[in-house]
């Protein structure tokens, strides 16, 4: 019911942000790269920012590709169905 471009892009951006927060928290918590302090947690997020940019770009691109492709296919199928109905009635 709420399928539109803004909601789809918003969901992709929110998913990217959630992935960023959870995975980098996990790297800080389990990995040995950063000290188990607040500063270490901030550093884990800070040094992951360049990767987050690529995640955002990839998620928005593939969301557009998949959802846009789906909508294009729906429109093409509707058009084909309408054309076949016109041919059968004439």
Protein Blocks (a to p, Z undefined) as FASTA:
>chain_A
ZZcfklmmmmmmmmmmmmmmmmmmmmmmmmmmbccbfklmmmmmmmmmmmmmmmmmmmmm
mmmmmmmmmmmmmmmmmmmmmmmmmmmmZZ
